[in-house]
Amino acid sequence: MSASEIREVRVELGERSYSVRIGPGILDGIGEAVRTLCPAPNAAVVTDSNVGPLYADQALASLRQAGYEAHCVTVPAGDGSKSLDQAAKLYDAMAAARIERRSPLIALGGGMVGDLTGFVAATWLRGVPFVQCSTTIEANVDAATGGKTAVNHPAGKNLVGAFYQPRLVVMDTSTLDTLEDRDFRAGLAESVKHGAIRDTAFFAWHESHVEPILAHEPAALADLLERNVQIKAAVVAADEREAGLRAILNFGHTIGHAVESLMHYEWRHGECVAVGMVAVARLAVRRGLMADADAERMTTLLRAFGLPTEIPARLAAEDIVRLTKMDKKVAAGRVRFVLVPRFGETVLRDDITDADIRTAVEEVRAAS
């Protein structure tokens, strides 16, 4: 592999700055890369029951070659593992493996594994080094960069968490070849979101590259991942802890998280974000804050990627309204919604009523 095949984006956060490396086959070098940043006698890889059989041995071999006593902990696949119960089991595993304050935890998997591992890394011994080794489109374009870590609570998604930046993010594009088609497509919702909120040209690029992206063409995937990381890095560098600008990354997530909870995580996160974006776009159109043509254009693009654009008929609008009030973005009892008046621009509104949400949800609900 030539150096030109590896793309690198820096997330500039002062002493917490780190690199995001993108390229094929770079999982083989994870040990050397981590050793440079985190000298310690041991390390632990956290993965799930889907990814572990595919890539855990490869990561462990690289870590051991670099001199680590490397341990592996596997959690059940699925968002149900993003829980305090599973975090407690990981704490037990960290104690058994004698993970000390210098020992890195490596998240090997998708967004669930990254969020759970990051939360444990932030809280074990008040913080141990954390490395993201993401293996899904969804994690690569969004969750792996930015330092948001969390587990779910019965009251809602991601309610227990911490801001905790990784030391390094590694995106081995070769791992995307083993993704199920549904998981690959689901991850594209966050990429569409980034184009919609931040980069008009990138949004249009999606429209003209649907076929190469879905065909997993290496150049298209590398371009897609690099631009997503650049967008996310710029937003995070400007607002690490979501005091202002970073809130725009939640476009589609308020309703999307409500759908995700009501579906008991049967749908992928990206699928829920897709219907959330469609619903909030319809809400914005009704409030005169988005052109109908732009809302339709976004819906058409999501459909082209095979993503859902209708909320399941069995979900009651009142239940979605209720769950939006449990969202992390509630302030002083008001839900902040991210709206897109024009592609590349955003506004935050906290004057959206229950009736507005209810009407938007009903407009995009599937027929019974």
SERO-164090 format. One record per residue (C-alpha): x, y, z. Coordinates in steps of 0.02 Angstrom, whole numbers, always signed. Each point is the difference from the previous one (the first is absolute). Example, Ala and Ser with C-alpha at 12.3 -4.5 7.8 and 13.67 -1.06 7.14 Angstrom:
BEGIN
> +615;-225;+390
> +69;+172;-33
END
This chain:
BEGIN
> +0;+0;+0
> +73;+168;-48
> -7;+151;+113
> -110;+86;-128
> -139;-124;+39
> -11;+61;+179
> -96;+160;+30
> +18;+92;+165
> -109;+135;+78
> +49;+91;+160
> -127;+43;+133
> +73;+158;+77
> -41;+10;+185
> +161;+65;+76
> +78;-131;+114
> -144;-119;-43
> +33;+8;-188
> +8;-164;-95
> +7;-74;-173
> -130;-95;-99
> +83;-121;-121
> -96;-70;-148
> +60;-136;-117
> -5;-183;-50
> +88;-130;+107
> +56;+118;+137
> -70;-110;+139
> +161;-101;-17
> +98;+149;+65
> -111;+39;+149
> +127;-67;+126
> +143;+111;-57
> -115;+152;-14
> -70;-23;+175
> +169;-40;+78
> +68;+167;-60
> -140;+91;+91
> -33;-113;+149
> +154;-90;+70
> -64;-125;+128
> +22;-184;+40
> -175;-51;-48
> -149;+49;-106
> -179;-58;-23
> -105;-15;-157
> -188;+15;+19
> -101;-69;-144
> -169;-81;-32
> -59;-172;-51
> -14;+49;-183
> +166;+91;-24
> +106;-102;+119
> +4;-161;-103
> +51;+102;-153
> +134;+118;+64
> +43;-26;+184
> +143;-122;-35
> +75;+120;-126
> -4;+145;+125
> +65;-106;+144
> +144;-67;-105
> +53;+176;-45
> -9;+57;+181
> +100;-150;+61
> +130;+26;-134
> +19;+177;+65
> +37;-68;+174
> -167;+10;+87
> -78;-134;+108
> -163;+14;-96
> -170;-54;+64
> -166;-9;-91
> -175;+24;+70
> -150;-40;-111
> -173;+70;+33
> -161;-56;-85
> -33;+91;-164
> -142;+125;-3
> -46;+162;+87
> -62;-96;+151
> +182;-15;+54
> +14;+188;+16
> -55;-8;+181
> +60;+28;+177
> -14;-187;+30
> +120;-36;-142
> +116;+140;+57
> +7;-82;+172
> +52;-164;-82
> +138;+91;-92
> +61;+77;+163
> +15;-177;+68
> +99;-50;-154
> +114;+152;+18
> +36;-48;+180
> +37;-181;-49
> +117;+58;-139
> +89;+121;+118
> -35;+148;-114
> +96;+146;+75
> -11;+186;-32
> +120;-6;-148
> -78;-155;-81
> -98;+36;-159
> -175;-63;-35
> -28;-32;-185
> -179;+3;-65
> -10;-119;-147
> -170;+11;-81
> -141;+119;-39
> -80;+144;+92
> -68;-105;+143
> +171;-73;+40
> +82;+171;-14
> -127;+86;+112
> +6;-137;+132
> +190;-18;-1
> +25;+188;+5
> -117;+16;+149
> +94;-137;+92
> +168;+79;-46
> -59;+168;+65
> -54;-72;+167
> +121;-143;+37
> +135;+68;+117
> -70;+173;-41
> +60;-17;-178
> +112;-116;-101
> +59;+22;-181
> -133;-38;-130
> +23;-47;-183
> -139;-14;-128
> +20;-134;-132
> -166;+18;-91
> -62;-131;-121
> -166;+70;-63
> -51;+144;-113
> -110;+69;+139
> +143;+9;+125
> +124;+62;-129
> -104;+147;-59
> -61;+53;+171
> +20;-90;+167
> +186;-41;-5
> +54;+183;-6
> -44;+129;+129
> +14;-79;+172
> -183;-28;+42
> -16;-158;+104
> -158;-67;+79
> -110;-144;+49
> -188;-6;-11
> -125;+11;+143
> -179;-66;+3
> -57;+181;-5
> +89;+35;-164
> +151;-22;-113
> +175;+61;+49
> -58;+78;+164
> +151;-60;+101
> +165;+53;-75
> +154;+109;-6
> +101;+103;-122
> +162;-97;-16
> +113;+17;-151
> +93;-149;-74
> +188;+2;-21
> -16;-66;-178
> -135;-52;-123
> +38;-137;-128
> -118;-33;-145
> +53;-154;-97
> -108;+11;-156
> +29;-185;-35
> -115;-42;+147
> -147;+79;-91
> +0;-146;-122
> -74;-113;+134
> -143;+116;+46
> -176;-59;-36
> -80;+106;-135
> -129;+68;+123
> +135;+59;+120
> +100;+79;-141
> -151;+98;-61
> -51;+51;+176
> +166;+85;+27
> -27;+112;-150
> -138;+96;+90
> +129;+92;+106
> +99;+43;-156
> -155;+75;-82
> -27;+95;+163
> +174;+75;-6
> -27;+59;-178
> -169;+74;+44
> +60;+98;+151
> +174;+53;-54
> +48;-23;-182
> -115;+28;-148
> +128;-69;-123
> +21;-157;+104
> -188;-26;+2
> -2;+14;-189
> +149;-119;-10
> -106;-133;+84
> -134;+23;-132
> +124;-27;-141
> +91;-145;+84
> -141;-113;+60
> +53;-145;-112
> +188;+5;+38
> -34;+15;+186
> -121;-147;+2
> +123;-99;-106
> +133;+28;+134
> +119;+79;-125
> +161;+34;+100
> +27;+177;-64
> -180;+50;+36
> +6;-74;+175
> +166;+84;+40
> -69;+168;-59
> -160;-26;+100
> +89;-45;+162
> +132;+136;-14
> -127;+139;-30
> -112;-60;+141
> +145;-2;+121
> +55;+174;-57
> -174;+69;+33
> -16;-85;+168
> +176;+51;+52
> -32;+183;-42
> -161;+5;+100
> +76;-91;+149
> +155;+112;-1
> -113;+153;+8
> -116;-71;+135
> +66;-154;+87
> -136;-14;+133
> -153;+53;-97
> -17;+173;+74
> -60;+69;-166
> +53;-47;-176
> +17;-186;+31
> -187;-12;+28
> -24;+8;-189
> +64;-179;-9
> -165;-52;+80
> -101;+36;-157
> -131;-138;-11
> +53;-78;+165
> -134;+67;+118
> -142;-89;-88
> +120;-136;-60
> +49;-47;+178
> -184;-7;+51
> -35;-119;-145
> +153;-103;+47
> -59;-21;+180
> -178;-42;-49
> +63;-128;-125
> +101;-80;+141
> +153;+21;-111
> -67;-116;-135
> +49;+133;-127
> +179;+55;-28
> +46;+171;+70
> +24;+70;-175
> -172;-60;-55
> -78;+94;+146
> +102;+156;-40
> -61;-9;-180
> -184;+4;+49
> +41;+131;+131
> +75;+113;-133
> -150;-23;-113
> -120;+40;+142
> +92;+157;+56
> +14;+56;-181
> -189;-12;-17
> -17;+95;+163
> +114;+137;-67
> -99;+10;-163
> -162;+24;+97
> +80;+138;+103
> +63;+86;-158
> +181;-36;+48
> +47;-117;-143
> -49;-9;-182
> -110;-147;-44
> +115;-39;-147
> +150;-18;+117
> -97;-115;+116
> -48;-108;-148
> +178;+1;-66
> +65;-66;+166
> -136;-132;+11
> +39;-57;-177
> +185;-19;+41
> -35;-102;+156
> -114;-114;-100
> +135;-20;-133
> +113;-69;+136
> -136;-122;+51
> -37;+87;+164
> -174;+11;+78
> -91;+165;-17
> -160;-45;+92
> -28;-27;+185
> -77;-172;+34
> -189;+8;+14
> -1;-89;+168
> +92;+143;+86
> -120;+125;+77
> +38;+184;-30
> -37;+37;+184
> +134;-123;+55
> +127;+83;-114
> -47;+172;+68
> +20;-65;+178
> +172;-73;-33
> +66;+157;-83
> -17;+82;+171
> +126;-126;+70
> +128;+49;-132
> +172;+60;+58
> -29;+162;-95
> -144;+57;+112
> +43;+164;+87
> -115;+87;+125
> -138;-119;-51
> +13;+45;-184
> +58;-119;-136
> +128;+76;-118
> -27;-53;-180
> +131;+19;-135
> -79;+62;-162
> +78;+21;-172
> -72;+153;-89
> +122;-29;-144
> +127;-138;-27
> +160;+48;+87
> -91;+112;+126
> -83;-38;+167
> -105;+85;+131
> -40;-58;+177
> -181;+25;+54
> -74;-30;+171
> -174;+62;-44
> -58;-162;-83
> -165;-52;+79
> -68;-172;+37
> -127;+31;-136
> +140;+37;-124
> +87;-164;+42
> -162;-98;-3
> -48;+69;-171
> +172;-35;-74
> -1;-178;+67
> -174;-34;-68
> +53;+70;-169
> +141;-125;-18
> -79;-152;+84
> -23;-151;-110
> -178;-49;-44
> -73;-131;+116
END
